[in-house]
């Protein structure tokens, strides 16, 4: 069993050459929002959910992106409603959100 039930990585990479990047899509704010929500819901930490920054996950053209381990589920999102759906359905109930998944 993993130390965390779900370990979530948000790409927050900032590209300096002008190419698309998750940082330009508000990924840092999204990560902070999800981290705060997970703490407020009381599901953070050992045996629960961990939210982390990641450098480039090399999928910025599909972004912003995040990945949930150990499920290896990749997501994109647009707004807080999408993030809330991922939190509620996947991180709490264990059911991936099909409409937001990346293949």
Phi and psi restraints in degrees (value plus and minus 20) as a CYANA .aco file:
   2 UNK   PHI     -91.9   -51.9
   2 UNK   PSI     136.1   176.1
   3 UNK   PHI     -82.1   -42.1
   3 UNK   PSI     -60.0   -20.0
   4 UNK   PHI    -129.0   -89.0
   4 UNK   PSI     124.6   164.6
   5 UNK   PHI     -86.7   -46.7
   5 UNK   PSI     -61.7   -21.7
   6 UNK   PHI    -156.6  -116.6
   6 UNK   PSI     111.5   151.5
   7 UNK   PHI    -137.9   -97.9
   7 UNK   PSI      96.4   136.4
   8 UNK   PHI    -130.3   -90.3
   8 UNK   PSI     109.8   149.8
   9 UNK   PHI    -136.6   -96.6
   9 UNK   PSI     103.8   143.8
  10 UNK   PHI    -120.2   -80.2
  10 UNK   PSI     105.0   145.0
  11 UNK   PHI     -88.9   -48.9
  11 UNK   PSI     101.7   141.7
  12 UNK   PHI    -142.6  -102.6
  12 UNK   PSI       3.9    43.9
  13 UNK   PHI     -83.6   -43.6
  13 UNK   PSI     118.0   158.0
  14 UNK   PHI    -133.8   -93.8
  14 UNK   PSI      94.0   134.0
  15 UNK   PHI    -107.8   -67.8
  15 UNK   PSI     113.6   153.6
  16 UNK   PHI    -107.9   -67.9
  16 UNK   PSI     -30.6     9.4
  17 UNK   PHI    -114.9   -74.9
  17 UNK   PSI     -12.9    27.1
  18 UNK   PHI      69.8   109.8
  18 UNK   PSI     -27.1    12.9
  19 UNK   PHI     -90.2   -50.2
  19 UNK   PSI     140.9   180.9
  20 UNK   PHI     -73.7   -33.7
  20 UNK   PSI     123.2   163.2
  21 UNK   PHI    -174.6  -134.6
  21 UNK   PSI     134.1   174.1
  22 UNK   PHI     -84.5   -44.5
  22 UNK   PSI     -53.7   -13.7
  23 UNK   PHI     -79.6   -39.6
  23 UNK   PSI     -55.1   -15.1
  24 UNK   PHI     -93.3   -53.3
  24 UNK   PSI     -29.0    11.0
  25 UNK   PHI    -125.5   -85.5
  25 UNK   PSI      -3.8    36.2
  26 UNK   PHI      60.1   100.1
  26 UNK   PSI       3.5    43.5
  27 UNK   PHI     -82.1   -42.1
  27 UNK   PSI     -56.3   -16.3
  28 UNK   PHI     -83.7   -43.7
  28 UNK   PSI     -63.4   -23.4
  29 UNK   PHI     -86.0   -46.0
  29 UNK   PSI     -59.0   -19.0
  30 UNK   PHI     -82.9   -42.9
  30 UNK   PSI     -64.1   -24.1
  31 UNK   PHI     -81.2   -41.2
  31 UNK   PSI     -66.0   -26.0
  32 UNK   PHI     -81.5   -41.5
  32 UNK   PSI     -60.7   -20.7
  33 UNK   PHI     -81.5   -41.5
  33 UNK   PSI     -68.8   -28.8
  34 UNK   PHI     -84.7   -44.7
  34 UNK   PSI     -62.2   -22.2
  35 UNK   PHI     -79.4   -39.4
  35 UNK   PSI     -65.5   -25.5
  36 UNK   PHI     -83.4   -43.4
  36 UNK   PSI     -61.8   -21.8
  37 UNK   PHI     -84.6   -44.6
  37 UNK   PSI     -62.3   -22.3
  38 UNK   PHI     -82.6   -42.6
  38 UNK   PSI     -62.9   -22.9
  39 UNK   PHI     -84.2   -44.2
  39 UNK   PSI     -64.5   -24.5
  40 UNK   PHI     -83.2   -43.2
  40 UNK   PSI     -52.9   -12.9
  41 UNK   PHI    -100.6   -60.6
  41 UNK   PSI     -28.1    11.9
  42 UNK   PHI      55.1    95.1
  42 UNK   PSI       6.7    46.7
  43 UNK   PHI    -136.7   -96.7
  43 UNK   PSI      -2.8    37.2
  44 UNK   PHI    -109.3   -69.3
  44 UNK   PSI     138.9   178.9
  45 UNK   PHI      75.9   115.9
  45 UNK   PSI    -190.7  -150.7
  46 UNK   PHI     -71.2   -31.2
  46 UNK   PSI     110.7   150.7
  47 UNK   PHI      58.7    98.7
  47 UNK   PSI     -23.1    16.9
  48 UNK   PHI    -140.5  -100.5
  48 UNK   PSI    -147.5  -107.5
  49 UNK   PHI    -139.9   -99.9
  49 UNK   PSI     117.9   157.9
  50 UNK   PHI    -141.7  -101.7
  50 UNK   PSI     111.9   151.9
  51 UNK   PHI    -132.2   -92.2
  51 UNK   PSI     106.3   146.3
  52 UNK   PHI    -152.2  -112.2
  52 UNK   PSI     134.8   174.8
  53 UNK   PHI     -96.1   -56.1
  53 UNK   PSI     133.3   173.3
  54 UNK   PHI    -154.3  -114.3
  54 UNK   PSI     132.0   172.0
  55 UNK   PHI     -91.2   -51.2
  55 UNK   PSI    -178.2  -138.2
  56 UNK   PHI     -81.9   -41.9
  56 UNK   PSI     106.6   146.6
  57 UNK   PHI    -117.5   -77.5
  57 UNK   PSI     -14.1    25.9
  58 UNK   PHI      44.0    84.0
  58 UNK   PSI       9.7    49.7
  59 UNK   PHI    -154.0  -114.0
  59 UNK   PSI       7.8    47.8
  60 UNK   PHI     -78.7   -38.7
  60 UNK   PSI     -49.8    -9.8
  61 UNK   PHI     -87.2   -47.2
  61 UNK   PSI     -35.3     4.7
  62 UNK   PHI    -124.2   -84.2
  62 UNK   PSI     -13.8    26.2
  63 UNK   PHI    -107.7   -67.7
  63 UNK   PSI    -199.8  -159.8
  64 UNK   PHI     -90.2   -50.2
  64 UNK   PSI     133.2   173.2
  65 UNK   PHI    -147.0  -107.0
  65 UNK   PSI     134.1   174.1
  66 UNK   PHI    -163.8  -123.8
  66 UNK   PSI     137.4   177.4
  67 UNK   PHI    -154.3  -114.3
  67 UNK   PSI     120.3   160.3
  68 UNK   PHI    -130.7   -90.7
  68 UNK   PSI     101.5   141.5
  69 UNK   PHI    -131.6   -91.6
  69 UNK   PSI     132.1   172.1
  70 UNK   PHI    -103.8   -63.8
  70 UNK   PSI     -13.1    26.9
  71 UNK   PHI     -93.3   -53.3
  71 UNK   PSI     -35.5     4.5
  72 UNK   PHI      35.8    75.8
  72 UNK   PSI      22.4    62.4
  73 UNK   PHI    -123.4   -83.4
  73 UNK   PSI     100.6   140.6
  74 UNK   PHI    -118.4   -78.4
  74 UNK   PSI     116.7   156.7
  75 UNK   PHI    -148.9  -108.9
  75 UNK   PSI     135.2   175.2
  76 UNK   PHI    -139.1   -99.1
  76 UNK   PSI     143.5   183.5
  77 UNK   PHI    -173.6  -133.6
  77 UNK   PSI     138.7   178.7
  78 UNK   PHI    -134.9   -94.9
  78 UNK   PSI     -61.2   -21.2
  79 UNK   PHI    -168.1  -128.1
  79 UNK   PSI    -197.6  -157.6
  80 UNK   PHI     -84.7   -44.7
  80 UNK   PSI     -49.3    -9.3
  81 UNK   PHI     -83.0   -43.0
  81 UNK   PSI     -61.4   -21.4
  82 UNK   PHI     -82.6   -42.6
  82 UNK   PSI     -64.8   -24.8
  83 UNK   PHI     -84.0   -44.0
  83 UNK   PSI     -61.6   -21.6
  84 UNK   PHI     -82.0   -42.0
  84 UNK   PSI     -57.8   -17.8
  85 UNK   PHI     -85.6   -45.6
  85 UNK   PSI     -61.9   -21.9
  86 UNK   PHI     -83.4   -43.4
  86 UNK   PSI     -63.4   -23.4
  87 UNK   PHI     -79.6   -39.6
  87 UNK   PSI     -74.4   -34.4
  88 UNK   PHI     -86.4   -46.4
  88 UNK   PSI     -69.9   -29.9
  89 UNK   PHI     -98.7   -58.7
  89 UNK   PSI     -66.4   -26.4
  90 UNK   PHI    -111.5   -71.5
  90 UNK   PSI     -74.6   -34.6
  91 UNK   PHI     -92.3   -52.3
  91 UNK   PSI     -48.1    -8.1
  92 UNK   PHI    -119.3   -79.3
  92 UNK   PSI     -69.1   -29.1
  93 UNK   PHI    -112.4   -72.4
  93 UNK   PSI     -31.3     8.7
  94 UNK   PHI      59.0    99.0
  94 UNK   PSI      -4.3    35.7
  95 UNK   PHI    -131.4   -91.4
  95 UNK   PSI      92.9   132.9
  96 UNK   PHI     -77.3   -37.3
  96 UNK   PSI     130.0   170.0
  97 UNK   PHI    -114.3   -74.3
  97 UNK   PSI      78.2   118.2
  98 UNK   PHI     -77.2   -37.2
  98 UNK   PSI     -60.7   -20.7
  99 UNK   PHI     -87.2   -47.2
  99 UNK   PSI     -39.3     0.7
 100 UNK   PHI    -124.9   -84.9
 100 UNK   PSI     -24.0    16.0
 101 UNK   PHI     -91.7   -51.7
 101 UNK   PSI     125.1   165.1
 102 UNK   PHI    -121.9   -81.9
 102 UNK   PSI     123.7   163.7
